[in-house]
Amino acid sequence: MPDLNILCIDDQRAVLASLRRDLADLMETFEVIDCESAAEAAEVMEEIDARGGHVVLLICDHVMPEKNGVDFLTEVKHDSRFRHTRKLLLTGLATHEDTIEAINKADVDHYMDKPWDQEQLLAVVRTLITGYVLRAGLEYQPLMKYLDQEALWAELRNRT
């Protein structure tokens, strides 16, 4: 099984704990890593890349000290090592302009407000994981229970 990682980036420990709880079903196969800043997330991504692992998904808060989520995700967008990494921006304080900037500047795959609904979060995460697995060319059969079946079959139909 490949080294598959999901990074949760938020400066509030309570939010990170909630994300861990809500993503618990994925932890059998995916390492869920908490990062309290963009700088910490960048270091963890470097370590994962150095060992040949996969940064499958970034779930990132927008409003954080030092570097906000959009700026961090924009940097990730421009790093070819993480071109397949999916990005979810999670925030409770962003404006309409922030949302537009996130989509246009950082190529955010999904935007979700805090507080989130666990079922909706898991559905979005599964869809994003599916996109990563297919774009990165990973073997999807061992990961079927984590993938969004509709997104998987739609992508496979488009390939033929």
PLY file of the C-alpha trace (Angstrom):
ply
format ascii 1.0
element vertex 160
property float x
property float y
property float z
element edge 159
property int vertex1
property int vertex2
end_header
0.00 0.00 0.00
1.40 3.44 -0.88
2.19 6.07 1.77
-1.03 8.18 1.63
-1.35 11.37 3.69
-4.05 13.92 4.46
-2.87 17.14 6.12
-5.25 19.19 8.25
-3.96 22.74 8.68
-5.56 25.03 11.25
-4.23 27.20 14.05
-6.97 26.01 16.44
-6.37 22.65 18.12
-10.10 22.13 18.68
-10.72 22.30 14.93
-7.89 19.84 14.27
-9.34 17.46 16.87
-12.77 17.70 15.21
-11.28 16.97 11.80
-9.42 13.95 13.17
-12.62 12.65 14.71
-14.60 13.18 11.51
-11.92 11.55 9.33
-11.39 8.55 11.65
-12.88 6.12 9.10
-10.03 6.91 6.71
-7.19 6.39 9.20
-6.89 2.68 8.50
-5.23 3.56 5.19
-4.56 7.31 5.23
-2.28 9.06 7.69
-4.14 12.14 8.96
-1.58 14.70 10.08
-2.37 17.82 12.11
-0.46 21.01 11.35
-0.97 24.23 13.29
0.49 26.53 10.62
1.30 26.75 6.94
5.00 26.60 7.80
4.55 23.34 9.70
2.50 21.92 6.82
5.23 22.84 4.34
7.82 21.02 6.48
5.63 17.92 6.73
5.05 17.96 2.97
8.80 18.09 2.40
9.27 15.06 4.68
6.50 13.11 2.93
7.96 13.92 -0.49
11.49 12.97 0.64
10.31 9.49 1.64
8.34 9.04 -1.58
4.93 9.42 0.02
1.80 11.04 -1.35
0.22 14.25 -0.10
-3.29 13.31 -1.19
-5.29 16.13 0.36
-4.81 19.42 2.17
-7.69 20.56 4.37
-6.68 24.10 5.17
-8.15 26.92 7.22
-8.15 30.30 5.53
-7.56 32.70 8.42
-4.28 31.83 10.16
-1.45 33.92 11.60
1.69 34.51 9.50
0.39 32.96 6.25
-3.25 32.54 5.32
-4.68 29.45 3.67
-5.05 30.95 0.19
-1.42 32.08 0.11
-0.24 28.67 1.31
-2.40 26.76 -1.17
-1.21 29.07 -3.95
2.39 28.12 -3.13
1.42 24.44 -3.23
-0.26 24.97 -6.61
3.06 26.18 -8.05
5.09 23.25 -6.67
5.09 20.54 -9.35
5.75 17.83 -6.76
2.25 18.36 -5.44
0.42 18.97 -8.74
-2.08 16.18 -8.03
-2.67 17.14 -4.39
-6.29 18.08 -3.81
-7.11 21.22 -1.81
-10.08 21.92 0.45
-10.35 25.38 2.01
-12.23 25.30 5.29
-13.17 28.56 6.96
-15.75 30.43 8.94
-14.52 33.97 8.38
-13.90 34.33 4.65
-15.70 36.87 2.51
-17.10 36.36 -0.97
-13.90 37.96 -2.32
-11.80 35.47 -0.33
-13.70 32.61 -1.92
-13.15 33.97 -5.43
-9.46 34.51 -4.68
-9.13 30.95 -3.37
-10.62 29.49 -6.51
-8.78 31.72 -8.96
-5.41 32.05 -7.27
-4.94 28.74 -5.45
-7.00 26.38 -7.64
-8.93 25.20 -4.59
-10.89 22.04 -5.39
-13.56 22.63 -2.78
-14.59 25.33 -0.32
-16.46 24.53 2.89
-17.74 26.71 5.71
-17.17 26.11 9.41
-18.90 24.55 11.14
-19.14 21.69 8.68
-21.43 18.70 8.51
-19.49 15.45 9.03
-21.32 13.53 6.30
-20.83 16.35 3.81
-17.15 16.63 4.76
-16.60 12.90 4.27
-18.42 12.94 0.93
-16.24 15.80 -0.32
-13.06 14.19 1.03
-13.89 10.90 -0.71
-14.45 12.71 -4.00
-11.16 14.59 -3.64
-9.28 11.40 -2.72
-10.74 9.75 -5.82
-9.47 12.61 -7.98
-6.01 12.32 -6.50
-5.80 8.54 -6.89
-6.82 8.69 -10.54
-4.67 11.70 -11.49
-1.62 10.33 -9.70
-2.05 6.98 -11.44
-2.34 4.96 -8.23
-3.93 1.53 -8.20
-7.50 2.28 -7.17
-8.85 -1.23 -6.49
-7.29 -1.57 -2.98
-8.75 1.84 -2.08
-12.32 1.24 -3.30
-13.93 1.59 0.13
-12.51 5.13 0.44
-13.38 6.35 -3.05
-16.47 8.08 -4.33
-17.93 5.45 -6.65
-19.79 7.89 -8.91
-16.69 10.06 -9.41
-14.58 6.97 -10.04
-16.88 5.50 -12.67
-17.41 8.87 -14.37
-13.66 9.36 -14.67
-13.08 5.82 -15.92
-15.87 6.23 -18.53
-14.27 9.47 -19.72
-10.96 7.67 -20.25
-12.39 5.16 -22.69
0 1
1 2
2 3
3 4
4 5
5 6
6 7
7 8
8 9
9 10
10 11
11 12
12 13
13 14
14 15
15 16
16 17
17 18
18 19
19 20
20 21
21 22
22 23
23 24
24 25
25 26
26 27
27 28
28 29
29 30
30 31
31 32
32 33
33 34
34 35
35 36
36 37
37 38
38 39
39 40
40 41
41 42
42 43
43 44
44 45
45 46
46 47
47 48
48 49
49 50
50 51
51 52
52 53
53 54
54 55
55 56
56 57
57 58
58 59
59 60
60 61
61 62
62 63
63 64
64 65
65 66
66 67
67 68
68 69
69 70
70 71
71 72
72 73
73 74
74 75
75 76
76 77
77 78
78 79
79 80
80 81
81 82
82 83
83 84
84 85
85 86
86 87
87 88
88 89
89 90
90 91
91 92
92 93
93 94
94 95
95 96
96 97
97 98
98 99
99 100
100 101
101 102
102 103
103 104
104 105
105 106
106 107
107 108
108 109
109 110
110 111
111 112
112 113
113 114
114 115
115 116
116 117
117 118
118 119
119 120
120 121
121 122
122 123
123 124
124 125
125 126
126 127
127 128
128 129
129 130
130 131
131 132
132 133
133 134
134 135
135 136
136 137
137 138
138 139
139 140
140 141
141 142
142 143
143 144
144 145
145 146
146 147
147 148
148 149
149 150
150 151
151 152
152 153
153 154
154 155
155 156
156 157
157 158
158 159
